[in-house]
Each structure stands twice: as C-alpha cells, then as structure tokens.
C-alpha cells in the first residue's frame, strides 16, 4: 500500500483537518509476517522451530536465571521492505523469556542480528525447555514467514500523547479522544488498511503501531513503564519506546489465550543505534 492510498483512506472518514493531518504525520509503515508453509532453507525467515545460529553458538539462557529463552522467530533482513529502522543485511533473531512455572512471558527478550556470511546451523532446545508443558518438544510451531508491507496508525491515546493540542472530546467514562477519532473510527480505518492478503491475520507484525490499541491503549508507553518496574521516574519509563514486534494470539504463540497479544519493544534511541540489549517483552491475555 502506498502512502497516497493511506491518505485516501483517512480522508474517507471526514475527520477534522487537524486530526487527519496528525494521523498522516504519525503514520508508520510496518511489515506483516504471514504464514507461508514450511521453511525452505537454513537462514530463511521463519517463526518457531529451531533457531539457526552461528556454528558453536549454544542455545541462549536468561542471564542469572535457571531457564532458557524460547525461540520466537528469525527474519532475513534483505528480504524485508526498507522501513528505515533496521539494518538491511543479516539475520534478525528474536527469543523471549518464558517462565515455565506460570506459563507466561517474564519480560526478558534476546534480540540480535547475525551478520551475513556467518555459517549457520539449527540448534536443538535444551532438556529444560523440552520439559516445558506449554511447548511441544521445547519449540513453538515452525512456519515460514512472508513479509507484506502495510501502514499503521496510532490509537487515540497515542495520538493525544504525540499531539496534546488536538481538539478533543470527553467520553461517557471520562476518557478523552481527539475529535472524531473514536473507537468506531479507529476500527473503520483499520478495516480500510486491511487487504485481502491480511484478512486471515498475520502471525506477527514488525515495527509500526500496535493493533492492541483496540481499547485505546498506549502500548509503547505501557511497555516503558513495565520495563522500569512501574517507576515513572525511571529513565526507561520516561524514554520513548518503539515496538519491534507484535504477536497476536495465534498458533505461533497460543498461550496468550483468546484475544491475547505479546510485544517485543526497545527504547527508540536503541533502535536508531542498532543496540539490542535492552529489549523487553510484555504480554496481555484476552
């Protein structure tokens, strides 16, 4: 979808000029990751299964903890549309911290980019992960991932954070939204941005704005607060965050429950600097 099409979709909603202009200013491109059969080769883009790691690299374990990461997905960056926020070469590999005692995300995330030219091999999960009841043989379901470029828009809450001077209205429960940009309009715009290829739903979304804002949430601000231990004065709570991945409740990670969602995010300055060591995960259940 081209930006001109995005502008037409926003114009169709007859929003106040200031709100429509703000939406277009803050629209973000994103890549939907669609299931596409079985992985075809070592180093190909895929979700689940065994990670392809440089020869000699062991399965990663959470620092200072007694359980390993769960491998989420890997993406061959050269195959993705250029969104301007990621390297253009290498293999982006993402694993998530998983607490086997409660079957939930524990906040940890391991994000790294393996340079092109490294010899890769699939790595088997350790016994501790194989024994986890939530996973089959210690792995998430394996699937090839096909990238699909789209556009995403901020929620009402996110838009007011970015543009506090917008005209606003107060809802029945005291919540404020930009004038004309209520939940119904947000859903109509989301439907307009969807295409026939995406109606089945992606397995994950790379970058862009999250879709969990169906209830008007400010996902990135909430992730920053969670990463800081909900200390609003902490530097991580005050820093702008960027969503790297959104994982809806799907077969890739079924344990979020109906309507649940997981996110991997990092401080915006880290994304610009290609620094990956402060990535954080947050999950919600439906």
Secondary structure as GFF3:
##gff-version 3
##sequence-region A 1 286
A	DSSP	alpha_helix	3	11	.	.	.	ID=ss1
A	DSSP	alpha_helix	17	26	.	.	.	ID=ss2
A	DSSP	beta_strand	28	35	.	.	.	ID=ss3
A	DSSP	beta_strand	46	47	.	.	.	ID=ss4
A	DSSP	beta_strand	52	54	.	.	.	ID=ss5
A	DSSP	beta_strand	70	76	.	.	.	ID=ss6
A	DSSP	three_ten_helix	77	79	.	.	.	ID=ss7
A	DSSP	beta_strand	91	99	.	.	.	ID=ss8
A	DSSP	beta_strand	104	114	.	.	.	ID=ss9
A	DSSP	beta_strand	120	122	.	.	.	ID=ss10
A	DSSP	alpha_helix	127	130	.	.	.	ID=ss11
A	DSSP	beta_strand	143	152	.	.	.	ID=ss12
A	DSSP	alpha_helix	156	162	.	.	.	ID=ss13
A	DSSP	beta_strand	168	170	.	.	.	ID=ss14
A	DSSP	beta_strand	176	178	.	.	.	ID=ss15
A	DSSP	alpha_helix	183	193	.	.	.	ID=ss16
A	DSSP	three_ten_helix	196	198	.	.	.	ID=ss17
A	DSSP	beta_strand	204	206	.	.	.	ID=ss18
A	DSSP	three_ten_helix	212	215	.	.	.	ID=ss19
A	DSSP	alpha_helix	219	227	.	.	.	ID=ss20
A	DSSP	alpha_helix	235	238	.	.	.	ID=ss21
A	DSSP	beta_strand	241	248	.	.	.	ID=ss22
A	DSSP	three_ten_helix	254	256	.	.	.	ID=ss23
A	DSSP	beta_strand	261	267	.	.	.	ID=ss24
A	DSSP	alpha_helix	268	273	.	.	.	ID=ss25
A	DSSP	beta_strand	280	284	.	.	.	ID=ss26
###
